[in-house]
Amino acid sequence: MDLKRVILSAKQKALRINLNQDLYGTFAEIGAGQEVVRHFFRAGGASGTIVKTISAYDKDFSDAIYGKEAKGRYVCESRIDKMLEHEYGLIEERITRDDHPTKQYFAFANTVATINYHKTTQGHGWFGIKFQTSATSEPNTIVLHARFHEQDALLQQQTTGMLGVNLIYGAFYFYKRPKELLQSLYDNLGRDQLEIDMIQMNGPDFAEVDNRLMSLQLVKQGMTDAVIFSPDGRNRQAADVLYKKNILAIRGSFRPVTKVNIDMIAKGLAQFKQEPKVDPENLQVLFEITLNNLSAEGDIDEQDFLDRADVLCGIGQTVLISNYQKYYKLVEFFSRHTKKRMGVIMGASTLVEIFNERYYRDLNGGILEAFGILFSRDLKILLYPWKDEESGDLWTSTSTPIHPRLKPLFDYLTFNKRITDIHDFDPEVLSIFSRAAFESIKNGGEDWVAMVPDFVDRIIKENCLFGFCGVAQPEEDKAKEDPAEAAARAIEQK
């Protein structure tokens, strides 16, 4: 029988670490006081644990220790990485193993900006720990980003201290159970206090951890509403990916990526680049999968999620996993990070659903409130046509069936080019659906091959994704162009 984990207080956690004679490390904190190490000093027995504590507040002094930041931002991932490397390196350099043969070294660091006096900027921070699980092992690293929701700087400082203690404790006592480590970060804390929107675990003890699954857990457990990971599978913080950029997003199941998906992104991207307020050199494309889509058939199947992620990463795409079922929530999320023009590619059948009033009954202003959020931003909807299989009718901005009561709103948006058709689409792919391709793969069929691009076909076969159990590919297939390069070329050529 599973026993519920006992949640210790911050003092109990700090004391247990202090009483472990083998744990030995540095605390480096910037921006919110020395809130984490304070718990260890107050718990008692800290003299055997704390090697050094430092708070390099002044930028010039901090630069002299850790080096300058190219972008001039000090609450960023690169800063936390430099802090961890520097402080851990000093322990190894100055403390000899001859005198401390059983010590497990660690370096904890954070760089935090709490809410300002006028409450115009919300607090956030980076937290990290580099640590050994034995005196002879190579170190592991855990780095996370948190956004603070409390409206008082002192409360955010206290939350900083609690989160730091939870991270240190989890690193040493839950590293064999990464999901439990993740959950423990919220011990004695609530979602109304903070949001953890990025975590990355690296090192020998995390060799079997897929950080994309950790991202999925953040959304699934309600720790955040959206996470991003790059083509290399590395979890990224949204601000680092989206800050002051033009954003173009396409939502789908991508189970698997089909020819129609590639046609949508290729034609939509080419058209979006022609917009007067779009800088092609400062553009971020996102493939978005909603949590609702992942759990459409019940509880989330992690392998199914990884199969989709493997294809998207394999073709060189950045992936967004979100809990934003409604598009206005997605656009609100983007607006936190950029004021530049944004684009959303969607099919005409999806647009009909967006104009369905029943989805906005929870809003006081109903659909008008939702659309006010959507189009008060610099947003363009790029409409991909949908073919009605029964009638053969093609739905575009001039023929999509919108309820008569909302037709004036729709006409206003199309007249002002806030909703525009995607031109030069490939009519041959309009009848392809991911669902049909997936069923064909699962049932051992062969017709799915014609539904997906060649580079997606190879990824599925070579990695046995979506239940595919075919024979190994011949050597000539393996020598073909890299799938990511092939996908990029296909998108550009289309």
N, C-alpha and C positions, 0 to 999 in steps of 0.2 A: 504494500500500500504506500502511495506517495505521501510524504509528510510535507506540510507547508513549511517553507523556509522561515526561520526565526530572524526577524529584522532587528539588528542591533542599533543602538543610538550612535551618533557620531563619536561621543566620548568612549563608548565601549569598543568601537572599531579602532580608534586611535590608540587606546590602551593596549589592545591585543597586539597591534603592530609594534608598539614600543617595547612590549615584554618579550617579543621574539628577538633574541640576541643576535640572530643572523642577518636581520634587515638593517641596512645602513645606507643612508642617502641624503641628497641635497634637495632643498625646496627653493625654487626661484619663482617669485610672483611679481607681476607688474600690473598696476592699474586699479586694484580694488583692495589695497592693504594686504597684509599677510594673513589672510583669513583662514587659509588651509592649515598652515603650520601652527597657527594659534591653538587649534584643537589638540595637536600633539603635545605642545608645551603644557597645556592645562590638564591633559589626561594623566600626566606623571610618567616618570621613567623614560623621558625623551632623550636623555644624555647618551644612551647607547644606540639611538636610532638616527638622530639628526646630525649629519656631518657639518652642514652649513645651511644658513638661510639667507637669502638675498632678495632685495626689492629695488631694482634699478629703475626708479621712476623717471629720472631726467633722461631725455632722449639722447643727449650727447654722451652721457655716461653709459647709457644702455648700448649705444652704437659702438662705443669703445670696447665693450665686452663682447657683444654678439655680432657686430657688423651692421652696416646700414641696410635699410630696406629700399629696394629700387623704386617702389611705388610710394614711398613715404608713409605707408600704413603700418602701424605697430600692433594692431589687433588682427593678426592674419596667420595663416597656416605656416608660412615660411618663417615667421618669427618664432613660433613654438618649436619648429624643427631645429632652428639654430640654438635655441635655449637648451633643449634636451641634449643635443650633440655636445655643446660646450661644457655643460655641467657634468654630464656623465663622463666625458673625456677627462675632466679634472680629477674626478675620483680615481679613475684608473691610473692616472699619471702620478698622483700624490700619495696614494695609499697602496702599499705593497702587499702582495698576496702572502708573503712570508710572515707578516705580522697578523694578517687576517685571512687565514686559509678557508674559513667557513662562511665568510660574509657574502651576502647577496646584495650587490650594489643596485641602487636605483637613483634616478633623478626625476623629480616631479617639477612641472612648470605650468604656469598659466599666464595669459596676457588678456586682460579684461578691461572693457569700457562700460562703466555703469551708466544708468540713465542720467541725462544732464539736468541742470537746475530748472530749465524752462520746459522740460519733458518733451522736447521736440525730436530727440533721438532716443531710441530704445537701447537698453543695455545688451551686450553680447560678449562672448569670450571664447578663447581657445584654451583647452586643457590637454595635457599630455603627460605620459609617464614612460620612461625607458627603464626596464627592470630585468633582473635575472630571476629565474626560478630555482637555480642552484648556483653554488659558487663557481662551478666549472662550465656553466652553459653560456651560450651567446645570448645577448639581451634581446628582449622583445620590445615593441613599441605600441602604445595605444594613444591615439589622438582623437579628440572629439571637439565639436563646436556646439555651443549652447546659446540660445536667445532667451533673455530674461523678460518676464511679463509683469513683474511687480512694478508699481509706480513710485517706488521710493529707493534711493540709492543705498541706504543702510540695509534695507531688506535684501536687495540684490547682493550686497557684500556677504550677508549671512548665508544666502543661497550658494554663493561662490564657495564658501568654506565647506558647506555640507557636501556639495557635488565633488569637490576635490578629495575629501576624505573617502567618499564612496568609490571614487575611481581608484585610489591607491589600494583600498581594501579589496576591491573586486579583482584588481590585477594580481594580487598575491593569493587570494583564496578561491577565486572562481575562474581562473584562466583555463582550466580544463573543461569548463562549461560556459562557453561564450554567450549563449542566450541568457543564462542566469546572471552572468556578469552584466549584461545589458540591462536587465530588469533591476539589478541592485543599484544602478546609478540613481534610481528614483527613490531609494530608501529614505523615508522621512521627508520626502519632497513630493510636490504635486505638479500636474501639467499646467495648473494656473500660475505656478511660480516660474517654470522654465520649460523650454522646448529644446530637445537634443535633435538636431537636424543633420548631423554627419558624424560618423565614427569609422575609424580605420584601425584594424589590428594586424600587425606584421611581426614576423619573427619566427624562430624555430617552433615555439609552442603553439603558434597559430598557423602552421603550415597547411592544415586541413580546413582552415576557415575560409569560406568564400565571402569576401566582404560585401558582395552584392546582396547576399542573404541577410547580412547584418543591416543593410539599408532597408531591405524589405521589412525586417522585424521592427525597425523604428516606426514605420508607417502602420504596420499591423498592430503593434502594441499601443498605438495612439500617442507616441512620443513626439511625433511631428506629422504634418500633413503632406509633405513632399520631400523626396530625396533624389539626388542626381548621381549617376556614375558614368565615367568616361569610357571610351572604347577599350582601354586597357583594363577595365574592371575595377578601377580605383574609385572609391567614393569621393565625391567633391561637395564642397559647400556652395550653396546656390549663389551667393554673392560673388564668389570667385569666378563662376562660370557665366553669370548673366549681367554683371555690373556694367551699366551704361552701354548695353549692346542692343542692337536690333535682334528680336527673337522671332523665330518661325517655328511653330509647333504643329505636329500632326498626331492625332489621337487614334489609337486602334488596338486590336487584340494582338496583331503581329504573331499569330499562331498558325502558320508561320507568316513571314513577310512574303507577299505575293507580287506579281507583276503590276497589279493595280496600285499597290502601295508605292512601288518605285515610280510609277508614272505620276501619281499624285504629288510626291515630294519633288520629283524632277521638274515637272511643269510648274508647280506652285513656287518652287524656289527660283526658277528662272524669271518668272513673272514678278515675284516679290523683289528681286534684285533691281528691277527696273523702276521701282517706286522712287520718287524724288527724295524722300527722307530716309532712304535705306543706304547704308554704307556696306557694300559687299565684303569689305575687309574687316568689318566689325559686326559680323552676323553669326548668331548661334542657332543651329538647327537642333530641335529636340524631338525625339520619338517618345510619346507619352503613353503609358499604360496605367489605367486607374485600378485601385485596389478592388473596386466593385467588379471590374472585368476579370481580375485574377481569381476572384472568389465566386464567379458566376455559377459554378457547378458544386458549390458547397465550400468547405474549408480550402484554404489556399494550398495547392500542390506545389511544394518548393521545387521539385524537379521540373515541373512544367514551366515554372517561372524562370528557372535557369536555362531551359531550352530556348525560350524566347530571348532571354538576355544574351545567350551565346550567339544567336543569329545576328541580333542587332549590333553587338560589339564586334562580331566577326566581319561585318560590312562597314565598320568604322564609324558607328553612330553613337551619339550621346543619348542616354536614356533617362527619362524622368518617370518615377513611380509616384503617383499622387492619390490622395483621398478626395480629390475635387471632382465629384460627379458632375457638378454644374460648371459650365464654362466661365461664368462670371467670377467664380472663386479662383479658377486657374489664372485668369487675367489679373485679378487682385494680387495674386502671388507674384506674377511677373512684375507688376507695378512697384513692388517693394524695392526692386533692384534696377529698374530702368525707366526713363521717361521717353525713350526713343520709340519709334514706330514698331509695333508688334503685328505679327500675322498668325492666323490660325487656319490651317487647311482642313476642310471638312466636306463630306459628301452631302448631296442635296437631301437625302433621306434623314441625315442627322439634323440638318437645318430645320426640317419640319418639326422635329422633336423639340428643338430649342424654342420654337414659337408656340409650344403647347403650354397654356397657362397653368395647368395643374401642377407643374414642377415648381411653381413659385408661390404656392399657397402659404408657405411659412414666412413670407416676406410681407411686411405691412403695405408696401407699395406694389406688391405683386410683380408681374412681368416688367412693368415700367421701371421699378426699382432695380431689377436685375440688369435690364438693358441700359439703365443709366450708369451702372458700374462698368458694364462692358464698353460702351461707346463714349464715355467721358474720357477714356484713355485713347491714345492714338493707335487704334486697333483696326485692322482690315481682316475680313473673313474672305478667304479665297475658296470659292465654291467649285467643287469637282462634281461633274454631272452624275446622275444616277439613272439607270435604265430599268424601267418597270418591266419585269419579265412577262407578265400577263398581257399587258396592252402594247408593249414595245415602245411606250412613250419615253422620251428623254427629258428628265427634270433638270432645268437650268434656272437661272435667276428670273427668267420670264415665264417659266411654266411650272415651277414648284408649287404644289397646292397648299397655300397658306389660308388659314381660317379667315373668312371675310371681315371679322371684327378686328383682326390684326393686320389686314392687308395694307392699310394706310401707313402703318409703322414700317412694314417691310418695304413698301414703295419708297418711303423717305430714305431708308438706309441704302437701297440700291441706287436711287437717284444721286445721292451724295457719294457714291462709290465706296461706302463702308463695307458693302457686300459686292464682290465682283466675281465674275465667272473665270475659271481657269480655261484658257484657250489652248488650241492645238493638242488636245488630249488624244489618247490612242483609243479609238472606239472598239478595237479588238479585245481589250482587256476588261471592258465594263461588266462582263458576266462572270468574272472570277471573284470568288469569295474565300476568305481564309478558312472559314468553317468547313467548306467542301474539301479544300486541300488537306486540312487536318484529318478529317474523317478518312480520306483516301490513304494517307500515310499510316494511320492507326490500323486500318483494315488490310494493310498489305497491298494496296492498289498501286497502279503505275501512272494513272492520269494526273496525279498531283505534280509530277515533274514538269508538265507543260504549263502549270499555273504559277510557277515560281521562276525567278531569274536563275540563270546558270550558276552564278556564284552562291546563291542561297541553296540550291540543289546540292552543291558539293559540300557545303557546311553541314547540312542535315545528314547526308550519307556518311561523311567521314567521321562525324561525332555521334552517330546513331541517336539523333534527337527526335522528339515527339513519338517515340516508340518505333522508329524505323529500325528494322533488323535485316538490312540487305547485305550483300556480299561486299568485300573490300573493293575499292575503286582501282581500276587498272593504272599502271604507272603513268601513262600519257595524261590522264586526268589530273593526277597529283602535281604534274609539272606546270599546270596552267597558272595564269596570273593570280596573285594574291586576292582573296575575295574582297577585302576592304578596298584595294586599288581598283578592282573590277567594278565594284559598286559605285565608287566615286566617279569613275570614267563613264559609267552608264547614266548616272544622274546628270553629269555635265553634258553629255552628248544629246540626251533627250531634251 
